[in-house]
Amino acid sequence: MDFAYDDRTEQLRGQLTAFLDEAVYPAEPVLAAQLADPERTEWTVPAVIRELRQEARARGLWNLFLPGEHGAGLTNLQYAPLAELTGRSILLAPAALNCAAPDTGNMELLAQFGDEAQRKQWLEPLLNAEIRSAFAMTEPEVASSDATNITTSIERRGDEYVVNGRKWYITGAMNPDCKVLIVMGKTDPTADPHRQQSMLLVPRDTPGVTVRRGMTVFGYRDEDHGGHAEILFEDVRVPAANLIGEEGAGFAIAQARLGPGRIHHCMRAIGIAERALELMCRRVSERVAFGKPLAAQGVVQEWIAESRVRIEQARLLVLKTAWLMDTVGNRGAHTEIQAIKIAVPAMTEWVLDKAVQAHGAAGVSQDTPLAQLWAGNRTLRLADGPDEVHRRSLARRELRRHQEG
């Protein structure tokens, strides 16, 4: 394994670093002010994000996440250090580069499984950031950690499908620019548990689709990314042509979508941890307690050293995972994808916790980004499969390997 960055990656890293320094970091207080503006229309994308998108596109920093003809054509190994950089300004940079979830996963899904008409109607405007999308899988009334539990029904009636069900924490769906929902539901409850589900494209303005409320995350509304919605589907009718792939393929499509999504989250989370460590080092160098700088306190030095070790360990595992995805495919990298999904959010949570502690009261306030970063990162231990599901799967695979031997 050679994790050295190739020439194209180094070039893009330089371009992206300059973009962050020159445009993104200075825009962070602007974003905060625009979100707090009482005259702003609720849930709309702040103007500063639209401005940054124009600048990013002009600099050639656009759709970097998407391989193949539709995106920048980067490998996972090439994209990893770039996604990490965007994590340093998680509220602005991914959206500015059109590399923000859930649109990234939905674009990958449409590129891989959508037909020509679906790609033209939905993928093209998503690639141009003309619209937003949402992925509707999680439900409030079942344990969604087991996707076979979902109860939303997708029933074929002639040339249409009829959708009934309730979803929640549907990221991006509060945004007025969200025009389409990819809905996962059951088309055949009698089939094999992993062949009961299908995926359907449902325009957000379809009659019967009711966005009931925006959900908060530890009190934060995540308005910069379009919020998280609770959505009710009542006799929602869409053309049968809106089916993605074939009936019964929904579970497999979801797994294919979640693999890249998991590693992208982890790539960005490393950037969050780096930003937190940087903020911690600056803070402890400026503050004095008990007659000497906080930076001279042994416990603080231990936090800093341990943070560096944990970040480097996590980065190496993410790079290995990216390399495996490029060389043997997502299925061949399944163990490592699960491993990073467990390890990286926990590592980032630990570093953020120490950074909060080093900042004292400021760390839990709105005057630093740390509290919001902690809240957002904490959800990663639930999103795309909770830690416990990944640990269970990993343990079973490890046991099987030794039992079969």
URURLIN-V490242 format. One line per field, one symbol per residue. psi: psi as a letter, one per 40 degrees, with the letter a starting at -180 (. if undefined). burial: b if it has 24 or more other ideal C-beta (glycine too) atoms within 12 Angstrom, else e. A space follows every 10 residues. Layout:
# URURLIN-V490242
psi=???
burial=???
This chain:
# URURLIN-V490242
psi=hhehhidddd dddddddddd ddddddeddd dddddeheeh hheihidddd ddddddddee ghfddhiade aefiiddddd ddddddddgd edddddeffi iedddddddd ddeiiddddd dddddddefd iiiihgdhie eigedheeei ehihhhgbei ihhhahiifg heeehdehei hhhhahdgee iideediiih hhhdehhehh hdihiihfei efddeeihih hhhhfhhiid eehhbiheed dddddddddd dddddddddd dddddddddd dddeeeihhf eiiddehddd dddddddddd dddddddddd dddddddeid ddeddddddd dddddddddd ddddddddeb dddeieeied dddddddddd edifhidddd dddddddddd dddd.
burial=eeeebeeebe ebbebbbebb eebbbebbeb beebbeeeee eebbbbebbb ebbebbeebe bbbbbbbeeb bbebbbbbbb bbbbbbbbbb bbbbbbbbbb bbbbbbbbbb bbbbeeebbe ebbebbbebe bbbbbbbbbb eeebbebbeb bbbbbbeeee bbbbbbbbbb bbbbbebbbb bbbbbbbeee eeeeebbbbb bbbbebebbe beebbebeeb bbbbbbbbbb bbbeebbbee ebbbbebbbb bbbbbbbbbb bbbbbbbbbb bbbbbbbbbb bebbeeeeee eeebeeeeeb eebbeebbeb bebbbbbbbb bbbbbbeeeb eebbbbbbbb bbbbbbbbbb bbbbbbbbbe eebbeeebbb bbbbbbbbbb bbbbbbbebb eebbeeeeee eeeee
